Amino acid sequence: KKALIDSGVDAFMAKALLWEEGSDLSEKDCADFLAWLIASEKMEIRIAFNQQDGRELGIFHSKIGIFSFPGGDKIAFTGSANESWSGHAVNVESIDVYRSWEAADTARLELKEEEFLHYWEGQSPQLIVLPLNEDTLSKVKIYSAKNLPRADDDQIDTPEEEIGLRPYQLEALEAFQTHSHGVLEMATGTGKTRVSLAILQWLFREQHVDSAIICMAGNDLLAQWEEDLWDLAASLGVGLKRSWGQMKEHQDYLLRPKGKMLLCSRHTFKTVFKQLEKMNLAGTMAIVHDEVHDLGSSSNVRDLAGHSAVFEYRLGLSATPERDYDESGNDFILNEIGPVIYEYGLEKAIQSGYLCGFDYYALPYSLTEEDKADKQAVYARENEAKKAGAPWTKEQRYRELARINKKAREKPSKFATFLKDHPEEEFLKNTIIFVEDKEFGERLYDTIMRHTTKYSQYFDTDKPAVLERFSKGDLDCLITCHKISQGIDIRSLKNVVLFSSQRGRRETIQRLGRCLRTDPDNPSKVARVIDFYESAPDGGPILDKIPDSEKLRSADADRYFWLDGLKDVRHIKR
């Protein structure tokens, strides 16, 4: 609607053009609009009679349309698209579309344009084509208002109202407008996507760019972005191309990037970038990297070095952009995207009321003799690697040891006891359980089934329909690993169970973000986080003693003290 208004179309006209079921415009409003278009000679109607020798042969049922644009582009369509409830919601309909900028479409577009003009000019011997006669036109002019009714000003959204930015999101937008490149470090659930949409809107409307690429990893996250980008693209009057999974539209984008946005996986972006490097681009472009910390992987560092040169405007989004134990990856993100230009963390978001607070339940566990034997095996493998001339890094040792804690054999029984001791709390309703792998998740089935049968696993091989069922409330509980740590918005989610979490805080923040989103249907929502820590003889979190005699707080202990300190943070009403 805003794009139509910006093009000089009155607000009432824009609403009528976009009329749909549930609109506040009545059918009479739309009839008034149609009459005004005809009376003011903005629309011409001709009626085709299909007859021969005065005998009716049937109806004229051909459906052809031609759109011509100021830049010389054209689009032709042919096929059925009945403007009725059944046409939109029940019937099986199809339309063929041909575009002038696609070489393969040119001949068919010209043929359809010729066919349309053939009918419009009444050149078919089988048709009698007549304009509205003077009597009909005079009646329409009597019926039509002299001036089209205008919409109230409050019916037209400003760009800010369309996107609906909160005060801190406006600050993030202004930070990017000042710097033109950099990273927004904003806690999961605080609306990084919404800010980036506002940034893209500003870039296109102010004509700073004429093309943009938005990329990330993960089909679920890409699908969520797609829904928002369709609306933005329509309001801006630009095209949207998609390339991930089964969709391969990046070549369409590359043929003519100007006036288009591309939403793609990071894997596809590597191909796109290599081709963009070879092109002599006349316009300016923007790049948005969601979950920008993933950009610093070793393969991306190798394949995407120097890609920032193609993009004048560069935006990275992440709750925690810093990569653990990876200085080269961090340097790559800094060089290619830029520094952090705005921060809005968990504590501030909870205090401001944009995220909800949470209660923290930390369950102690001990390593079994089998777990301890597994750790000894890790040290043995490390010694073998050292003897073979391939010594492990400290990070590699930590990962191997941490994996044993993540899959500790006593955790499932501790969780079962916890659920038994809290029968009224519904800790398995609106719940995501994060585990290290599918095998560990299966060890929880017996416990979960005692409390609900409405649960499912969601791993790499599972279909997105599982997530959709969960988001709709058809499932109480989802068991997963890292797959939905990032980007999924389910506001009714209340409980997160952390059987597994990385030492670095990024993944934990992302997982907390799944349940800390405020819920309009539950304004007093307080989330709940169930966690596990390896206990010392006194019951507190232990310090692990590692082979080189350094003292290091364990990952469990580090997470415990951090979350225990956050659990009392609540919204400060002003």
Secondary structure by P-SEA (a helix, b strand, c coil): caaaaaacccaaaaaaaaccccccccaaaaaaaaaaaaaaccbbbbbbbbcccccccccccbbbbbbbccccbbbbbbcccccccccccccbbbbbbbbcccccaaaaaaaaaaaaaaaaacccccbbbbcccaaaaaaaaaacccccccccccccccccccccccaaaaaaaaaaaacccccccccccccaaaaaaaaaaaaaaacccccbbbbbccaaaaaaaaaaaaaaaaaacbbbbbbcccccaaaaaaaccccbbbbbcaaaaaaaaaaaaaccccccbbbbbccccccccaaaaaccccccccccbbbbbcccccccccaaaaaaaaaacccccccccaaaaaaaccbbbbbbbbbbbbbcaaaaaaaaaaaaaaaaaaaacccccaaaaaaaaaaaaaaccaaaaaaaaaaaacccccccccbbbbcccaaaaaaaaaaaaacccccccccccccaaaaaaaaaccccbbbbccccccccccccccbbbcccccccaaaaaaaaaacccccccccbbbbbbbbcccccccccbbbbbcccccccccaaaaaaaaaaaacccccccc
